[in-house]
Amino acid sequence: MDHAGRSVAYFDPKQELFCVKLSGPPVGPRIGPHVWKEGVMYLISASWPETEITRLLSENGLAAAPGSDLGPFTEREKKWLKDHYRSEYHFLRQHGLSIYKEEDREEGRELMRSIMAEDLQ
């Protein structure tokens, strides 16, 4: 969305990887020729304001945006961990972190919230 709340792009849900489209189906506006070549993969960078990240995570029941408040897990986060990794211990161990070090647990919470946010998209 742009500053006026209009959609400026969307991700095609039928694509295996994220595929940015300039407008929704069935046909977007005429925009002229593009410089992108068929069959070539391009990497773009996109960023969202912290307020939008917080809003999205809040709407999906997450405690905080990754990297902001690394407080304890919410009930929804605990359930997600149990469903995907059995426990915080197993999640941390799989990512080379220790449950016995608080700085590792904080890093694990941040990582888990990032992964969980990506799952929700």
C-alpha positions in Angstrom: 0.0 0.0 0.0 1.1 3.5 -0.7 0.7 6.5 1.7 -2.9 6.9 0.4 -3.8 3.3 1.2 -3.9 2.2 -2.5 -2.4 -1.2 -3.4 0.8 -0.8 -5.4 1.7 -4.5 -5.8 0.5 -7.9 -4.8 2.1 -11.4 -4.4 0.7 -14.0 -6.8 -0.5 -16.8 -4.6 -0.3 -19.3 -7.5 3.5 -18.9 -7.7 5.9 -21.3 -5.9 8.1 -18.3 -4.9 6.9 -14.8 -4.1 6.1 -13.2 -7.4 5.4 -9.5 -7.2 2.7 -8.2 -9.6 2.0 -4.5 -10.1 -1.7 -4.9 -9.8 -4.3 -7.6 -9.1 -5.9 -9.9 -11.6 -7.3 -10.2 -14.2 -5.5 -7.3 -15.9 -3.5 -4.4 -14.5 -3.0 -1.0 -15.9 -0.9 -0.4 -19.0 2.5 0.6 -17.7 4.7 0.3 -20.8 7.5 -2.1 -21.6 9.6 -3.5 -18.7 13.3 -4.2 -18.6 13.0 -7.5 -16.8 14.1 -10.5 -18.9 12.0 -13.7 -19.1 13.5 -16.6 -17.2 15.8 -14.5 -15.1 15.2 -14.3 -11.3 15.5 -10.9 -9.7 15.9 -10.0 -6.1 14.2 -7.0 -4.8 14.2 -5.4 -1.4 11.0 -4.3 0.4 10.5 -2.8 3.8 7.5 -2.1 5.9 7.1 0.6 8.6 7.4 -0.7 12.1 3.8 0.3 12.7 2.6 -2.1 9.9 4.7 -5.0 11.2 3.3 -4.4 14.7 -0.2 -4.3 13.3 0.2 -7.5 11.3 1.7 -9.4 14.3 -0.9 -8.0 16.6 -3.8 -9.1 14.3 -2.3 -12.6 14.2 -1.9 -12.9 18.0 1.8 -12.4 18.3 3.2 -10.5 21.3 5.5 -8.1 19.5 7.4 -7.4 16.3 10.6 -9.4 15.9 13.4 -7.5 17.6 11.2 -5.2 19.7 9.8 -6.7 22.9 11.3 -10.1 23.5 9.1 -10.8 26.5 7.7 -14.3 27.3 5.8 -16.4 24.8 2.1 -15.9 24.4 -0.2 -18.9 24.6 -0.5 -18.9 20.8 3.3 -18.8 20.4 3.6 -21.7 22.9 1.1 -23.7 20.8 3.0 -22.9 17.6 6.3 -24.1 19.2 4.7 -27.3 20.4 3.0 -28.0 17.0 6.2 -27.4 15.0 9.1 -28.2 17.4 7.7 -30.0 20.4 9.1 -27.4 22.8 11.3 -24.3 23.2 14.2 -26.6 24.2 13.9 -28.5 20.9 13.5 -25.3 18.9 16.6 -23.8 20.5 18.7 -27.0 20.1 17.8 -27.2 16.4 19.0 -23.7 15.9 22.3 -24.1 17.8 21.1 -22.2 20.9 21.0 -23.2 24.5 17.9 -23.1 26.8 20.3 -22.5 29.7 21.6 -19.1 28.4 19.2 -16.2 28.6 20.8 -14.4 25.6 20.2 -17.6 23.5 16.6 -17.8 24.7 16.0 -14.1 23.7 17.6 -14.8 20.3 15.4 -17.9 20.0 12.2 -15.9 20.8 13.1 -13.3 18.2 13.9 -16.0 15.6 10.8 -18.0 16.4 8.6 -14.9 16.0 10.2 -14.1 12.7 9.6 -17.7 11.5 6.0 -17.6 12.8 5.3 -14.3 11.1 6.5 -15.7 7.8 4.3 -18.7 8.3 1.3 -16.4 8.7 1.9 -14.6 5.4 
